[in-house]
């Protein structure tokens, strides 16, 4: 059962910030594309990637921003990758192993992202593509980020000044004069079968300067998100809980389904939308109770409950304990 392509809010936040910095009203535009109007403290939450791309294009067009994806790529750094990806790179003994980990863990960043390595005589290409997006417009906003993060990863091994000889885009994309000036030694290609950067084969054996190696690079249970509608919703809904959840009609539109087809798919999997909302609210609340010292009333509000008493009843219905009892038990374990 096909899922909804998602991206981490981390990659939407700088687009929204720049849009706000130039004096534009950002919240209504985010809402128009079914994105959370407040992105504070939601870097590791997930939102629909196609809605995020459409938001970026609308912001660029309405404000006359040139080469939005390039501008945002300059604001992002290695530490903006997911913790899972950063840990995998830190534990990799060589650049080659690090790039293999990127291929494996790319769906932690965008759930429909494929990354792979193609070998040539003197260079390898670090290729990327979003599944299910062939022919869609404005993908250069995302492809800038798809290309910039492999560059930052190579720089962890080759040094901060390393640049690729080529940056290629799957989209039909023409860089601006400012972009070309920022990358004076790099050629740009567009209309490729995938986005990619090239890396000299001679760099693949570079050791990790951090000198952190473990017998296993990641715990065995670390797996990229599954690509199905139920898992997509469980990943996506927490970003919206504090503002009120999306309606069934909005979710169906994002999933490119009729409301009836969307509800049928959930039913066939043994769920209703309200079931998934209850699970998302509980898991969000449990995480806040377990990992933070937030007041229980604030946990309730952040999890989508306007009535603390309703929150306590709903939490007990799923866990068998009150929120306070759950927090106390976590402290003891």
BAFI-3210 file (N, C-alpha, C; in Angstrom, 3 decimals, decimal comma, padded with zeros to 6 digits):
// residues 333
n [1|2|3|4|5|6|7|8|9|10|11|12|13|14|15|16|17|18|19|20|21|22|23|24|25|26|27|28|29|30|31|32|33|34|35|36|37|38|39|40|41|42|43|44|45|46|47|48|49|50|51|52|53|54|55|56|57|58|59|60|61|62|63|64|65|66|67|68|69|70|71|72|73|74|75|76|77|78|79|80|81|82|83|84|85|86|87|88|89|90|91|92|93|94|95|96|97|98|99|100|101|102|103|104|105|106|107|108|109|110|111|112|113|114|115|116|117|118|119|120|121|122|123|124|125|126|127|128|129|130|131|132|133|134|135|136|137|138|139|140|141|142|143|144|145|146|147|148|149|150|151|152|153|154|155|156|157|158|159|160|161|162|163|164|165|166|167|168|169|170|171|172|173|174|175|176|177|178|179|180|181|182|183|184|185|186|187|188|189|190|191|192|193|194|195|196|197|198|199|200|201|202|203|204|205|206|207|208|209|210|211|212|213|214|215|216|217|218|219|220|221|222|223|224|225|226|227|228|229|230|231|232|233|234|235|236|237|238|239|240|241|242|243|244|245|246|247|248|249|250|251|252|253|254|255|256|257|258|259|260|261|262|263|264|265|266|267|268|269|270|271|272|273|274|275|276|277|278|279|280|281|282|283|284|285|286|287|288|289|290|291|292|293|294|295|296|297|298|299|300|301|302|303|304|305|306|307|308|309|310|311|312|313|314|315|316|317|318|319|320|321|322|323|324|325|326|327|328|329|330|331|332|333]
n.u [000,854|000,888|002,703|002,746|004,935|007,441|009,224|011,793|010,989|013,100|014,187|012,357|012,110|014,234|013,435|010,981|011,881|013,535|011,650|010,059|011,916|012,272|010,065|007,607|004,360|004,220|002,854|000,118|000,715|002,034|-000,107|-001,826|-000,676|-001,052|000,785|002,416|001,807|003,411|006,721|008,493|010,724|010,314|012,048|012,723|010,361|008,019|006,793|004,601|006,414|005,957|004,109|005,738|007,647|006,001|005,217|007,707|008,158|005,957|006,494|008,939|008,131|006,117|007,509|009,605|012,058|015,236|016,566|015,942|016,397|019,214|019,946|018,950|020,463|022,868|022,407|022,143|023,796|026,114|025,290|022,574|021,467|019,648|019,840|020,386|021,635|023,894|025,216|025,821|027,656|029,677|030,599|031,757|034,589|035,892|035,557|034,239|032,699|031,075|029,596|028,227|026,606|025,031|023,524|022,027|020,575|019,196|016,305|015,659|015,854|014,348|011,469|010,976|013,362|015,942|019,305|022,348|025,479|027,499|030,078|032,849|035,759|037,651|036,167|033,412|029,875|027,603|024,476|021,038|017,476|014,017|011,530|008,719|008,340|008,900|008,863|007,478|007,114|009,473|011,294|013,881|014,279|014,258|016,253|018,578|019,122|019,354|021,778|023,556|024,013|025,499|027,852|028,603|029,063|031,247|033,068|033,483|035,494|037,349|037,920|036,942|036,957|036,561|035,197|032,854|033,559|031,413|027,985|024,922|021,552|018,358|016,111|015,004|016,988|018,381|021,138|021,579|023,477|024,683|024,777|026,527|028,824|029,377|030,158|032,693|034,441|032,994|030,980|027,630|024,937|021,831|018,580|019,193|019,188|019,140|019,836|023,151|026,498|030,009|032,734|036,147|037,620|039,905|039,524|037,914|039,050|039,797|040,465|038,366|038,423|037,550|038,088|036,441|035,347|033,310|032,379|029,965|028,205|025,726|023,009|021,253|018,495|017,937|016,240|015,288|012,321|009,256|007,620|004,599|001,057|000,064|002,346|003,375|001,440|001,677|004,228|003,858|001,687|002,394|003,583|001,524|-000,116|-000,210|-001,485|-003,931|-005,270|-004,875|-007,650|-009,650|-010,219|-008,149|-005,886|-006,430|-006,271|-003,554|-002,486|-003,255|-005,690|-009,190|-011,515|-013,062|-011,581|-009,240|-010,157|-011,005|-008,586|-007,335|-009,161|-008,915|-006,449|-006,995|-007,452|-008,809|-009,006|-009,282|-008,335|-005,575|-004,938|-005,309|-003,242|-001,002|-001,183|-000,887|001,715|003,276|002,822|003,805|006,519|007,281|006,729|008,516|011,054|011,385|011,047|008,682|005,657|002,715|000,303|001,215|002,274|-000,095|-001,355|000,537|000,207|-002,193|-004,492|-007,058|-008,243|-007,135|-008,154|-009,423|-007,188|-005,849|-007,671|-007,677|-004,985|-004,744|-006,502|-005,100|-002,578|-002,994|-002,193|-001,976|-000,810|001,045|001,736|002,923|005,193|006,556|007,126|008,909|011,106|011,971|012,814]
n.v [-001,177|002,000|004,748|008,146|010,464|011,852|014,509|015,628|018,178|019,850|020,520|022,184|024,318|026,368|027,464|028,600|030,406|032,205|033,264|034,634|036,463|038,289|039,785|038,718|037,184|034,260|032,115|031,872|030,958|028,550|027,145|027,030|025,050|022,838|022,527|022,604|025,583|026,603|025,910|025,638|023,900|021,498|020,111|017,411|016,241|015,034|016,055|016,350|015,920|016,826|018,852|020,572|021,246|022,552|024,700|026,026|026,777|028,459|030,481|031,440|032,402|034,319|036,218|036,952|035,674|034,513|031,468|029,753|027,228|027,015|029,195|028,272|025,998|027,024|027,664|025,366|022,703|020,024|019,158|019,399|017,141|014,088|012,641|009,937|009,602|011,274|009,925|007,517|008,358|009,343|007,002|005,672|004,186|004,943|007,190|005,867|003,882|005,599|006,825|004,608|004,155|006,432|005,838|003,729|004,871|007,068|007,337|008,228|010,928|011,956|010,220|008,982|008,965|007,853|006,896|006,248|004,748|005,209|003,842|005,138|005,490|007,208|008,642|008,551|008,689|010,192|009,531|010,608|010,399|011,157|008,889|008,332|010,891|011,640|013,870|015,824|019,315|021,884|020,556|021,181|022,614|020,742|019,062|020,530|020,279|017,534|017,215|018,846|017,771|015,283|016,554|017,937|015,735|014,470|016,471|016,122|014,286|015,039|017,673|021,130|022,765|021,336|020,786|019,552|018,543|018,516|019,313|017,939|018,001|016,503|017,874|020,338|022,863|026,068|027,597|030,679|033,713|034,448|031,989|030,538|032,057|031,491|028,863|028,566|026,725|024,608|022,719|022,856|020,692|019,891|018,277|015,587|011,963|011,460|013,248|014,295|014,291|014,400|012,435|012,040|008,842|008,376|009,557|007,928|006,166|007,715|008,217|008,404|011,452|011,798|009,489|007,501|004,389|001,518|-001,894|-002,471|-000,417|000,727|000,293|-002,843|-002,609|-000,265|000,994|002,283|004,346|002,611|002,356|002,913|003,624|003,726|003,890|006,266|008,140|007,913|008,940|011,538|012,868|013,844|016,390|018,129|018,134|020,066|022,173|021,362|018,587|017,543|017,371|014,559|014,911|016,641|015,018|012,948|014,371|015,073|012,519|011,932|010,708|009,831|010,727|008,551|006,374|006,660|006,238|003,620|002,292|002,617|001,205|-001,369|-001,969|-002,246|000,012|003,187|006,712|008,194|006,343|006,328|008,965|008,933|007,174|008,626|010,922|009,779|008,578|010,837|012,276|010,425|010,379|013,024|013,051|011,154|012,060|014,750|017,563|018,852|020,474|018,665|019,659|021,185|019,171|017,923|019,937|020,173|017,737|017,797|017,985|019,845|019,828|019,038|017,003|015,311|014,492|012,989|010,867|009,739|008,986|007,089|005,190|004,003|003,325|002,350|003,681|006,849|010,004|011,140|008,954|007,382|008,925|008,871|006,125|005,842|007,220|005,543|003,290]
n.w [000,000|-001,065|000,275|001,652|000,347|002,359|004,028|006,292|008,639|009,079|006,630|005,534|007,185|006,786|004,303|004,993|006,937|005,476|003,739|005,567|006,565|004,503|004,728|004,066|004,498|006,088|007,407|006,351|003,752|004,209|005,372|003,192|001,662|003,202|005,319|008,543|010,351|012,270|012,769|014,763|016,856|015,530|013,920|013,493|012,858|010,371|007,155|004,262|001,290|-001,350|-001,012|000,409|-001,546|-003,383|-001,812|-001,557|-004,233|-004,707|-002,851|-003,852|-006,364|-005,727|-004,262|-005,806|-005,499|-006,349|-007,434|-005,188|-003,951|-004,046|-002,371|000,060|000,389|001,198|003,793|005,185|006,938|007,756|010,300|010,231|009,213|009,936|013,226|013,159|010,650|010,973|013,033|011,779|009,821|011,455|012,613|010,534|009,062|006,715|003,881|001,795|003,113|004,551|002,483|001,544|003,734|003,576|001,295|002,276|004,393|003,474|003,321|005,896|005,770|003,489|002,822|000,390|-000,939|-002,988|-002,986|-004,585|-005,689|-008,480|-010,388|-012,162|-014,320|-013,075|-011,300|-008,964|-009,086|-006,942|-006,721|-006,779|-006,369|-006,225|-005,581|-007,652|-008,697|-011,268|-013,931|-012,539|-011,755|-010,616|-008,985|-008,508|-006,184|-004,110|-005,108|-004,924|-002,203|-002,066|-003,383|-001,951|000,578|000,264|-000,558|001,785|003,387|002,139|002,651|005,367|005,401|003,419|003,877|004,537|002,273|-000,011|-003,250|-005,679|-009,076|-010,750|-010,510|-010,817|-012,028|-011,926|-012,665|-015,092|-015,011|-014,500|-013,254|-011,412|-011,984|-009,583|-008,286|-009,929|-009,546|-006,923|-007,051|-008,616|-009,794|-010,599|-012,801|-014,055|-014,675|-016,217|-016,503|-016,232|-015,774|-013,135|-010,089|-009,226|-007,820|-008,546|-007,335|-006,786|-007,202|-005,806|-003,353|-001,850|-000,037|002,073|005,513|008,442|010,025|012,579|013,850|014,938|015,346|015,286|016,091|014,815|012,581|012,952|015,256|015,162|015,021|013,744|011,146|007,966|007,419|006,701|003,544|003,448|003,712|006,330|007,999|006,962|007,781|010,573|010,901|009,955|011,232|013,910|013,503|013,238|015,446|017,551|016,372|015,606|013,974|010,519|008,240|007,118|004,428|003,629|004,077|002,272|-000,137|-000,132|-000,322|-002,824|-003,374|-003,489|-000,902|-000,163|-001,192|000,282|002,927|002,622|002,194|004,671|006,251|005,196|006,175|008,776|010,326|011,402|010,611|012,942|014,792|014,153|014,748|017,516|018,257|017,353|018,955|021,507|021,331|020,868|023,230|025,114|024,460|025,099|027,830|028,682|027,829|028,388|030,688|030,593|031,633|032,511|031,549|029,421|027,826|027,134|025,540|023,454|022,301|021,113|022,649|024,084|026,502|029,607|031,289|029,484|028,092|030,079|030,432|027,843|027,574|029,619|028,685|026,592|027,664|030,207|032,431|034,195|032,817|034,664|036,263|034,320|033,631|036,085|036,267|034,182|035,113|037,082|035,741]
ca.u [000,000|001,808|002,633|002,847|006,340|007,621|010,553|011,936|010,700|014,377|014,480|011,334|012,290|014,971|012,615|010,013|012,593|013,951|010,415|009,655|012,947|012,110|008,860|006,400|003,527|004,553|001,890|-000,976|001,212|002,235|-001,427|-002,370|-000,121|-001,264|001,986|002,246|002,089|004,523|007,712|009,414|010,983|009,782|013,039|012,741|009,047|007,917|005,674|004,565|007,487|005,474|003,522|006,863|008,222|005,054|005,338|008,944|007,987|005,019|007,210|009,907|007,440|005,379|008,432|010,682|013,319|015,948|017,336|015,599|017,070|020,627|020,051|018,715|021,585|023,939|022,033|022,156|025,114|026,123|024,569|021,132|021,014|019,066|020,815|020,756|022,604|025,137|025,890|026,364|028,850|030,721|031,111|032,300|036,056|036,367|034,539|033,460|031,694|030,127|028,691|027,349|025,602|024,096|022,616|021,148|019,773|018,579|014,885|015,472|015,764|013,128|011,091|010,980|014,655|016,908|020,679|023,191|026,820|027,869|031,526|033,490|037,194|038,374|035,222|032,112|028,748|026,669|023,229|019,829|016,215|012,819|010,627|007,367|008,271|009,347|008,027|006,878|007,884|010,053|012,025|015,242|014,371|014,663|017,487|019,715|019,424|019,834|023,185|024,438|024,392|026,680|029,032|028,990|029,586|032,604|033,907|033,857|036,704|038,305|038,181|035,810|037,031|036,374|034,024|032,797|033,754|030,104|026,724|023,918|020,163|017,358|015,200|015,479|017,333|019,454|021,614|021,732|024,855|025,190|025,078|027,747|029,955|029,656|030,782|033,408|035,182|032,041|030,037|026,263|024,196|020,417|017,883|019,847|018,251|019,141|020,727|024,391|027,777|031,087|033,756|037,291|037,777|041,064|039,105|037,050|039,762|040,164|040,004|037,520|039,260|037,053|038,686|035,439|034,913|032,666|032,216|028,808|028,058|024,451|022,290|020,536|017,090|017,800|015,790|014,592|010,864|008,567|006,876|003,194|000,204|-000,074|003,587|003,467|000,597|002,250|005,366|003,471|000,696|002,904|003,928|000,310|-000,966|-000,396|-002,286|-005,155|-004,889|-005,441|-008,908|-009,574|-010,183|-006,802|-004,976|-006,720|-005,722|-002,100|-002,193|-003,756|-006,769|-010,490|-011,747|-013,566|-010,474|-008,329|-010,748|-011,024|-007,232|-007,122|-010,008|-008,330|-005,291|-007,480|-007,407|-009,549|-008,176|-009,309|-007,406|-004,212|-004,769|-005,141|-001,905|-000,031|-001,244|-000,305|003,159|003,882|002,771|004,707|007,895|007,508|006,753|009,716|012,325|011,451|010,447|007,539|004,482|001,759|-000,675|001,857|002,321|-001,444|-001,581|001,434|-000,249|-003,471|-005,618|-007,368|-008,771|-006,213|-008,859|-009,591|-005,856|-005,580|-008,531|-007,221|-003,684|-004,971|-007,189|-004,111|-001,416|-003,373|-001,698|-002,114|000,455|001,989|002,227|003,826|006,455|007,228|007,650|010,073|012,227|012,427|013,358]
ca.v [000,000|003,109|005,773|009,556|010,883|012,819|015,061|016,196|019,615|020,561|020,995|023,184|025,468|027,512|028,101|029,448|031,500|033,212|033,909|035,570|037,504|039,327|040,544|038,071|036,492|032,863|031,147|031,560|030,196|027,192|026,530|026,775|023,796|021,810|022,384|023,256|027,024|026,821|024,859|025,694|022,646|020,364|019,757|015,978|015,790|014,842|016,666|015,884|016,572|017,527|020,104|021,441|021,751|023,524|025,901|026,715|027,398|029,584|031,546|032,005|033,141|035,474|037,210|037,234|035,105|033,792|030,274|029,526|026,032|027,346|030,041|027,451|025,065|027,735|027,777|024,046|022,145|018,605|018,855|019,423|015,797|013,380|012,097|008,602|009,753|011,818|008,878|006,554|008,951|009,429|005,668|005,072|004,305|005,582|007,900|004,900|003,315|006,674|006,988|003,442|004,389|007,426|005,110|002,897|005,621|008,250|007,540|008,950|012,349|011,998|008,806|008,420|009,291|006,810|007,350|005,132|005,092|004,684|003,902|005,398|005,175|008,024|009,265|007,939|009,612|009,987|009,835|010,621|010,651|010,950|007,951|008,778|012,327|011,892|014,791|016,871|020,564|022,598|019,662|021,679|023,060|019,568|018,476|021,255|019,674|016,180|017,293|019,562|016,965|014,475|017,427|018,147|014,474|014,327|017,450|015,592|013,487|015,688|019,043|022,035|023,504|020,447|021,009|018,597|019,104|018,600|019,172|017,660|018,034|015,797|018,898|021,321|023,922|026,960|028,359|032,110|034,213|034,380|030,587|030,184|032,737|030,817|027,583|028,940|025,606|023,510|022,818|022,458|019,980|019,723|017,302|014,281|010,905|011,567|014,298|013,672|014,980|013,447|012,365|011,236|007,535|008,442|010,052|006,973|005,490|008,663|007,776|009,310|012,259|011,684|008,255|006,771|003,185|000,536|-003,170|-002,321|001,014|001,151|-000,787|-003,684|-002,243|000,979|000,738|003,429|004,253|001,826|003,168|002,534|004,736|003,771|004,429|007,675|008,952|007,921|009,854|012,892|013,514|014,615|017,772|018,940|017,932|021,269|023,152|020,715|017,658|017,687|016,669|013,404|015,415|017,155|013,880|012,259|015,182|014,914|011,162|011,841|009,734|010,325|010,461|007,180|005,438|006,787|005,557|002,190|001,773|002,512|000,133|-002,643|-002,208|-002,420|001,277|004,373|007,906|008,555|005,416|006,789|010,198|008,557|006,609|009,708|011,765|009,040|008,415|012,158|012,588|009,519|010,828|014,249|012,687|010,336|012,691|016,162|017,938|019,722|020,294|017,735|020,429|021,552|017,937|017,739|020,883|019,834|016,480|018,016|017,955|021,157|019,582|018,132|015,822|014,428|013,930|011,934|009,711|009,114|008,368|005,898|004,196|003,306|002,829|001,766|004,545|008,276|010,601|011,318|007,624|006,945|009,653|008,353|004,791|006,016|007,670|004,412|002,224]
ca.w [000,000|-001,257|001,305|001,293|000,433|003,435|004,283|007,630|008,734|009,047|005,281|005,196|008,077|006,229|003,267|005,692|007,605|004,495|003,274|006,611|006,699|003,474|005,049|003,556|005,475|005,816|007,944|005,414|002,601|004,701|005,538|001,859|001,161|004,234|006,130|009,849|010,273|013,203|012,597|015,904|017,579|014,773|012,900|013,228|012,419|008,926|006,445|002,864|000,549|-002,541|-000,530|000,759|-002,799|-003,936|-000,972|-001,930|-005,548|-004,567|-002,152|-004,793|-007,418|-005,215|-003,696|-006,754|-005,008|-007,402|-007,068|-003,785|-003,458|-003,821|-001,178|001,246|000,535|001,896|005,202|005,801|007,197|008,076|011,538|010,011|008,891|011,068|014,173|012,677|009,570|011,526|013,789|010,818|009,209|012,490|012,892|009,313|009,072|005,482|003,113|001,024|004,011|004,858|001,346|001,539|004,767|003,035|000,397|003,097|005,359|002,853|003,661|007,152|005,431|002,675|002,833|-000,971|-001,538|-003,338|-003,204|-004,982|-006,168|-009,796|-010,545|-013,442|-014,306|-012,101|-010,383|-008,715|-008,994|-005,841|-007,419|-005,949|-007,060|-005,419|-006,235|-007,961|-009,004|-012,634|-014,689|-011,724|-011,857|-009,470|-008,105|-008,246|-004,788|-003,338|-005,639|-004,348|-000,909|-002,342|-003,791|-001,024|001,733|-000,059|-000,553|003,175|003,929|001,617|003,344|006,671|005,204|002,518|004,295|004,315|001,017|-001,162|-004,102|-006,784|-010,413|-011,399|-009,779|-011,847|-011,581|-012,721|-013,169|-016,060|-014,066|-014,911|-012,087|-011,598|-012,005|-008,207|-008,005|-010,671|-008,914|-005,653|-007,398|-009,844|-010,383|-010,775|-013,920|-013,721|-015,705|-015,897|-017,335|-016,109|-015,337|-011,675|-009,593|-008,770|-007,765|-008,778|-006,293|-007,244|-006,558|-004,896|-002,041|-001,163|001,050|003,130|006,832|009,203|010,928|013,951|014,394|015,699|014,658|016,143|015,406|013,941|012,336|013,508|015,916|014,204|014,890|012,990|009,786|007,380|007,496|005,685|002,578|003,361|004,102|007,784|008,554|006,547|008,645|011,915|010,868|009,567|012,086|015,049|013,153|013,175|016,613|018,366|015,628|015,165|012,907|009,184|008,026|006,231|003,050|003,365|003,969|001,011|-001,230|-000,088|-000,785|-004,200|-003,358|-003,057|000,519|-000,033|-001,418|001,419|004,076|002,341|002,407|006,114|006,750|004,778|007,042|010,141|011,058|010,981|010,792|014,368|015,468|013,937|015,520|018,920|018,403|017,187|020,150|022,627|021,158|021,053|024,659|025,830|024,219|025,866|029,250|028,934|027,455|028,772|031,974|030,294|032,480|031,906|030,783|028,158|027,034|026,591|024,454|022,347|021,714|020,441|023,579|024,649|027,845|030,319|031,786|028,323|027,835|031,068|030,134|026,596|027,825|030,432|027,854|025,755|028,417|031,495|033,505|033,949|032,357|035,774|036,625|033,245|033,802|037,275|035,979|033,293|035,945|037,875|034,893]
c.u [000,895|001,591|002,684|004,310|006,506|009,060|010,599|011,659|011,978|014,640|013,439|011,585|013,080|014,235|011,623|010,697|012,995|012,745|009,944|010,630|012,795|010,798|007,573|005,647|003,601|003,472|000,747|-000,516|001,501|000,896|-002,049|-001,901|-000,131|000,013|001,751|002,613|003,161|005,469|008,723|009,505|010,447|010,761|012,985|011,362|009,037|006,662|005,706|005,560|006,975|004,797|004,637|007,499|007,306|005,047|006,566|008,793|007,051|005,685|008,202|009,225|006,785|006,305|009,588|012,036|013,968|016,733|017,186|016,365|018,544|020,799|019,881|019,870|022,747|023,650|022,128|023,580|024,973|025,256|023,061|020,590|020,429|020,168|021,295|021,825|023,933|025,921|026,540|027,639|029,991|031,368|031,788|033,817|036,623|035,222|033,654|032,364|030,643|029,118|027,751|026,245|024,572|023,074|021,584|020,141|019,090|017,108|014,632|015,337|014,496|012,701|011,053|012,295|015,490|018,267|021,513|024,501|027,044|029,366|031,909|034,964|037,936|037,461|034,060|031,071|027,905|025,317|022,046|018,612|015,073|011,869|009,268|007,236|008,692|008,354|007,376|007,744|008,496|010,848|013,439|015,397|014,832|016,003|018,724|020,121|019,920|021,317|024,089|024,871|025,480|027,968|029,518|029,574|031,006|033,549|034,285|035,176|037,781|038,630|037,082|035,824|036,799|035,098|034,020|033,052|032,422|028,998|025,628|022,524|019,296|016,394|015,848|015,727|018,496|019,907|021,754|023,214|025,478|025,586|026,383|028,977|030,351|030,372|031,620|034,117|034,288|031,176|028,674|025,624|022,744|019,811|018,526|018,830|018,202|019,971|021,988|025,513|028,855|032,158|034,911|037,391|038,908|040,685|038,380|037,735|040,169|039,630|039,146|038,384|038,821|037,592|037,720|035,018|034,346|032,557|031,037|028,539|026,767|023,841|021,442|019,105|016,886|017,459|015,110|013,085|010,288|007,727|005,455|002,358|000,099|001,174|003,762|002,654|001,149|003,454|004,923|002,599|001,286|003,233|002,725|-000,481|-001,232|-001,236|-003,663|-004,843|-005,510|-006,751|-008,684|-009,472|-008,799|-005,799|-005,182|-006,151|-004,204|-001,693|-002,638|-004,793|-008,083|-010,644|-012,184|-012,438|-009,497|-008,879|-010,789|-009,649|-006,922|-007,914|-009,436|-007,112|-005,694|-007,477|-008,490|-008,647|-008,145|-008,415|-005,974|-003,937|-004,540|-003,734|-000,852|000,002|-000,590|001,212|003,881|003,926|003,748|006,157|008,208|007,582|008,047|011,001|012,454|010,860|009,252|006,384|003,461|000,705|-000,094|001,994|000,961|-001,679|-000,731|000,990|-001,657|-004,691|-005,832|-007,871|-007,849|-006,896|-009,097|-008,270|-005,565|-006,398|-008,039|-005,894|-003,861|-005,643|-006,202|-003,034|-001,773|-002,906|-002,018|-000,791|001,477|002,582|003,214|005,187|007,241|007,844|008,877|011,306|012,818|013,120|014,771]
c.v [001,232|004,183|007,176|009,956|012,019|013,315|015,578|017,698|020,446|021,189|022,000|024,466|026,603|028,201|029,068|030,641|032,587|033,971|034,950|036,743|038,617|040,090|039,938|037,374|034,997|031,888|030,856|030,726|028,750|026,465|026,186|025,440|022,696|021,492|023,055|024,732|027,437|025,632|024,825|024,333|021,422|019,851|018,284|015,390|015,693|015,514|016,196|016,650|017,335|018,835|021,085|022,048|022,811|024,822|026,708|027,429|028,597|030,759|032,228|032,892|034,415|036,582|037,541|036,753|034,323|032,626|029,945|028,325|026,274|028,173|029,221|026,488|025,716|027,845|026,439|023,533|020,669|018,293|018,950|018,078|015,142|012,835|010,721|008,690|010,284|010,743|007,872|007,080|008,987|008,082|005,021|005,257|004,994|006,323|006,926|004,270|004,364|006,851|005,793|003,591|005,418|006,744|004,329|003,727|006,850|008,424|008,144|010,454|012,620|010,545|008,171|008,690|008,033|007,452|006,128|005,654|004,431|004,899|004,214|005,068|005,929|008,646|008,320|009,051|009,218|010,477|009,810|010,925|010,387|010,028|008,604|010,230|012,648|012,798|015,886|018,132|020,981|021,709|020,150|022,175|021,911|019,027|019,247|020,622|018,244|016,181|017,904|018,671|015,942|015,308|017,642|016,884|014,226|015,276|016,998|014,828|014,249|017,121|019,995|022,764|022,628|020,799|019,978|019,294|019,320|018,479|019,048|017,582|017,203|016,788|019,701|022,612|024,737|027,778|029,841|032,484|034,148|032,945|030,174|030,827|032,065|029,492|027,772|027,767|024,412|023,759|022,286|021,791|019,876|018,683|015,926|013,232|010,808|012,792|013,634|014,682|013,948|013,585|011,538|009,918|007,560|008,911|008,993|006,304|006,437|008,189|008,846|010,122|012,156|010,440|007,508|005,561|002,212|-000,775|-003,161|-000,834|001,559|-000,005|-001,562|-003,222|-000,959|000,675|001,988|003,247|003,395|002,728|002,632|003,634|004,859|004,381|005,895|008,569|009,019|008,858|011,310|013,592|014,296|016,070|018,700|018,952|019,212|022,330|022,612|019,854|018,020|016,914|015,458|013,860|015,946|016,019|013,160|013,033|015,052|013,556|010,924|010,730|010,456|010,005|009,023|006,160|005,463|006,032|004,052|001,573|001,637|001,346|-001,234|-003,012|-002,346|-001,167|002,213|005,575|008,324|007,628|005,929|008,088|009,885|008,015|007,707|010,606|011,077|008,956|009,742|012,518|011,721|009,953|012,075|013,952|011,968|011,144|014,149|016,353|018,863|019,433|019,422|018,493|020,862|020,336|017,690|018,647|020,537|018,556|016,589|017,950|019,355|021,044|018,599|016,872|014,814|013,756|012,779|010,689|008,973|008,395|007,075|004,798|003,378|002,643|002,113|002,570|005,993|008,830|010,745|009,980|007,106|007,628|009,116|006,984|004,870|006,422|006,511|003,346|002,553]
c.w [000,000|-000,205|000,741|001,403|001,439|003,470|005,713|007,600|008,678|007,690|004,781|005,981|007,434|005,081|003,919|006,347|006,625|003,961|004,285|006,713|005,670|003,644|004,563|004,688|005,188|006,248|006,963|004,209|003,010|004,802|004,192|001,314|002,231|004,995|007,476|009,758|011,272|013,097|013,735|016,577|016,853|013,715|012,527|012,968|010,889|008,377|004,990|001,992|-000,662|-002,149|-000,158|-000,495|-003,412|-003,127|-001,377|-003,266|-005,470|-003,870|-003,079|-005,821|-006,888|-004,725|-004,634|-006,287|-006,137|-006,814|-005,584|-003,213|-003,166|-002,561|000,095|001,464|001,286|003,398|005,932|005,936|007,557|009,292|011,384|009,540|010,139|011,966|013,718|011,594|010,101|012,271|012,848|010,172|010,222|012,764|011,684|009,266|007,841|004,813|002,344|001,890|004,357|003,730|001,206|002,592|004,318|002,134|001,202|003,882|004,781|003,209|005,030|006,891|004,616|002,468|001,450|-001,698|-001,761|-003,563|-003,560|-005,565|-007,520|-010,007|-011,994|-013,337|-013,218|-011,049|-010,101|-008,710|-007,782|-006,352|-006,460|-006,805|-006,097|-006,170|-006,482|-008,334|-010,434|-013,354|-013,867|-011,780|-010,522|-008,522|-007,796|-006,803|-003,896|-003,803|-005,204|-003,017|-001,085|-002,706|-002,721|000,138|001,430|-000,095|000,872|003,794|003,424|002,347|004,758|006,593|004,423|002,906|003,859|002,984|-000,214|-001,930|-005,225|-008,112|-011,112|-010,374|-010,834|-011,236|-012,512|-013,359|-014,292|-015,287|-014,601|-013,712|-012,423|-011,622|-010,611|-007,858|-008,674|-010,043|-007,608|-005,884|-008,668|-010,528|-010,696|-011,995|-013,474|-014,934|-015,271|-016,827|-017,327|-015,654|-013,815|-011,315|-009,066|-008,619|-008,069|-007,695|-006,825|-006,475|-005,538|-003,494|-001,213|000,023|002,166|004,476|007,497|010,165|012,379|014,643|015,305|014,886|015,675|015,387|014,434|013,801|012,922|014,287|014,908|013,983|014,101|011,538|009,245|007,470|006,372|004,805|002,445|003,990|005,622|008,410|008,183|007,472|010,070|011,993|010,721|010,605|013,265|014,740|013,243|014,476|017,381|017,670|015,258|013,957|011,564|009,096|007,125|004,778|002,699|003,204|002,645|-000,170|-001,289|-000,654|-002,222|-004,347|-003,108|-001,580|000,719|-000,203|-000,248|002,626|003,867|002,583|003,893|006,682|006,402|005,620|008,507|010,978|010,570|011,194|012,259|015,189|015,364|014,680|016,997|019,170|018,327|018,419|021,344|022,504|021,333|022,536|025,444|025,667|025,046|027,363|029,612|028,812|027,878|030,168|031,792|031,253|031,754|031,101|029,439|027,247|026,382|025,401|023,230|021,627|021,129|021,334|024,150|026,078|028,558|030,851|030,664|027,977|028,797|030,769|028,900|026,803|028,617|029,600|027,028|026,607|029,707|032,675|033,186|033,425|033,469|036,213|035,586|033,393|034,996|037,014|035,074|034,097|036,740|037,051|034,429]
res [x|x|x|x|x|x|x|x|x|x|x|x|x|x|x|x|x|x|x|x|x|x|x|x|x|x|x|x|x|x|x|x|x|x|x|x|x|x|x|x|x|x|x|x|x|x|x|x|x|x|x|x|x|x|x|x|x|x|x|x|x|x|x|x|x|x|x|x|x|x|x|x|x|x|x|x|x|x|x|x|x|x|x|x|x|x|x|x|x|x|x|x|x|x|x|x|x|x|x|x|x|x|x|x|x|x|x|x|x|x|x|x|x|x|x|x|x|x|x|x|x|x|x|x|x|x|x|x|x|x|x|x|x|x|x|x|x|x|x|x|x|x|x|x|x|x|x|x|x|x|x|x|x|x|x|x|x|x|x|x|x|x|x|x|x|x|x|x|x|x|x|x|x|x|x|x|x|x|x|x|x|x|x|x|x|x|x|x|x|x|x|x|x|x|x|x|x|x|x|x|x|x|x|x|x|x|x|x|x|x|x|x|x|x|x|x|x|x|x|x|x|x|x|x|x|x|x|x|x|x|x|x|x|x|x|x|x|x|x|x|x|x|x|x|x|x|x|x|x|x|x|x|x|x|x|x|x|x|x|x|x|x|x|x|x|x|x|x|x|x|x|x|x|x|x|x|x|x|x|x|x|x|x|x|x|x|x|x|x|x|x|x|x|x|x|x|x|x|x|x|x|x|x|x|x|x|x|x|x|x|x|x|x|x|x|x|x|x|x|x|x|x|x|x|x|x|x|x|x|x|x|x|x]
***
